[in-house]
Amino acid sequence: MPKKIHASVGMHKNGTKNCFNLPNDVQTIVDLLNLVTATEGAPADPLPATSSPGEIYQAILNFQQTQNDLGRLPRLSVDGHVDPVNATLDRLNRLAERAPAPYLPVLPDLTPRLGPDFSDDPNTVFAGDQFRIKLLEGESFGEIGGMASYTFAIWDVKNSRAAAYEYATVILTAGSAITETGEGDWSELFTTPNFIQVDQFGGAADHWALGAGPLGVMKLSLIGNPFIGKMKFTVDVPSGNSKGFGGEQGRQGTFKLVSGSVKVFTDPDVK
């Protein structure tokens, strides 16, 4: 069965900015690269489980470039990252399926914890009412009707917790047949009517978006979330740079928490 990831792995912006790099997703990409032969662009030596984002970025770049040099189709974007829905992940899965046996990395020893520290424990999630949201990446397909898939991060500012969410929906669209949207900035602070944990935003959702290059706008509406307490709760999401142009409207989509993504988070660059 093809392997899946929940958010981008590697580095964006020519290796200057880390992707979300969720631990389970990083392990998936390391495992897939280690199942590919060196002639197809895999590292000469297996990547360890503890590989840094820079090492994974270089390994992905080499794989993408080698695949293009070998004339494999469709051609891959040589950008050093793997996204949940893109040609690089599909290619890795196809090549890995032909591998004779999986590479089993040696996991590092974990330093034992001396005791619970609730301020630094992602499993301890408090309820809050002041949040920011950020678009991590997204893709949409179609010229009249189609599909869209986005990954977001939501940050509980007061309680220093963040979580990733996947959003998938059918869309009505006009513009480019395929639009890829990169990472945006954190939104302005928004307040929920009721207190809610950062991992309780899941449920039904709608959205609309307009974008072309660095210019864009998105509004995301959560529908009937029992913790928020409103039939429809809408937030403005800063759009990232778009490879494509046009507008789209999503209906009856699913906004789903990425399992295991809750983490302690404080961004020193956002006041």
MOMOKA-V840180 format. One record per residue. N is the residue number from 0. PSI is psi in whole degrees, -180 to 180 (none if undefined). Layout:
# MOMOKA-V840180
<<N | PSI> <N | PSI>>
This chain:
# MOMOKA-V840180
<<0 | 133> <1 | 141> <2 | 148> <3 | 155> <4 | 161> <5 | -24> <6 | 168> <7 | 149> <8 | 138> <9 | -137> <10 | 144> <11 | 174> <12 | 57> <13 | 39> <14 | 20> <15 | -9> <16 | 129> <17 | 145> <18 | -177> <19 | -37> <20 | 56> <21 | 138> <22 | -45> <23 | -36> <24 | -41> <25 | -45> <26 | -40> <27 | -46> <28 | -40> <29 | -45> <30 | -44> <31 | -44> <32 | -36> <33 | -13> <34 | -11> <35 | 145> <36 | 158> <37 | -33> <38 | -22> <39 | 0> <40 | 6> <41 | 160> <42 | 147> <43 | -39> <44 | 144> <45 | 141> <46 | 134> <47 | 161> <48 | -22> <49 | 20> <50 | 141> <51 | 162> <52 | -36> <53 | -40> <54 | -41> <55 | -40> <56 | -48> <57 | -40> <58 | -41> <59 | -43> <60 | -48> <61 | -42> <62 | -48> <63 | -45> <64 | -42> <65 | -42> <66 | -42> <67 | -41> <68 | -31> <69 | -5> <70 | 17> <71 | 142> <72 | 147> <73 | 156> <74 | 146> <75 | 149> <76 | 123> <77 | 83> <78 | -3> <79 | 15> <80 | 156> <81 | 128> <82 | 161> <83 | -33> <84 | 91> <85 | 173> <86 | -32> <87 | -45> <88 | -42> <89 | -43> <90 | -44> <91 | -42> <92 | -43> <93 | -43> <94 | -37> <95 | -32> <96 | -24> <97 | -3> <98 | 144> <99 | -32> <100 | 146> <101 | 150> <102 | 126> <103 | 105> <104 | 156> <105 | 120> <106 | 142> <107 | 155> <108 | 139> <109 | 134> <110 | 125> <111 | 142> <112 | 137> <113 | -23> <114 | 169> <115 | 137> <116 | 96> <117 | -28> <118 | -16> <119 | 32> <120 | 109> <121 | -17> <122 | -14> <123 | 106> <124 | 120> <125 | 162> <126 | 141> <127 | -180> <128 | 10> <129 | 118> <130 | 163> <131 | 154> <132 | 150> <133 | 134> <134 | 122> <135 | -43> <136 | 165> <137 | 160> <138 | 144> <139 | 148> <140 | 140> <141 | 154> <142 | -22> <143 | -54> <144 | 157> <145 | -154> <146 | 153> <147 | 146> <148 | 128> <149 | 154> <150 | 132> <151 | 159> <152 | 137> <153 | 134> <154 | 121> <155 | 103> <156 | -44> <157 | -35> <158 | 2> <159 | 49> <160 | 146> <161 | 155> <162 | 153> <163 | 146> <164 | 142> <165 | 140> <166 | 122> <167 | 139> <168 | 158> <169 | 152> <170 | 154> <171 | 132> <172 | 156> <173 | 135> <174 | -142> <175 | 147> <176 | -34> <177 | 128> <178 | 125> <179 | 130> <180 | 128> <181 | -175> <182 | 136> <183 | -173> <184 | 167> <185 | 144> <186 | 170> <187 | 157> <188 | 131> <189 | 151> <190 | 132> <191 | 149> <192 | -33> <193 | 163> <194 | 139> <195 | 146> <196 | 156> <197 | -17> <198 | 18> <199 | 19> <200 | -1> <201 | 159> <202 | -158> <203 | 153> <204 | 152> <205 | 166> <206 | 162> <207 | 152> <208 | 147> <209 | 140> <210 | 152> <211 | 113> <212 | -130> <213 | -6> <214 | 131> <215 | 164> <216 | 144> <217 | 139> <218 | 126> <219 | 129> <220 | 125> <221 | 133> <222 | 119> <223 | 24> <224 | 123> <225 | -23> <226 | -34> <227 | -40> <228 | 19> <229 | 149> <230 | -40> <231 | 128> <232 | 119> <233 | 137> <234 | 149> <235 | 129> <236 | 118> <237 | 132> <238 | 146> <239 | 180> <240 | 132> <241 | 134> <242 | 82> <243 | -177> <244 | 159> <245 | -166> <246 | 156> <247 | 156> <248 | 125> <249 | 142> <250 | 141> <251 | 45> <252 | 175> <253 | 124> <254 | 110> <255 | 133> <256 | 134> <257 | 118> <258 | 132> <259 | 10> <260 | -10> <261 | 132> <262 | 161> <263 | 130> <264 | 130> <265 | 121> <266 | 111> <267 | -15> <268 | -7> <269 | 120> <270 | none>>
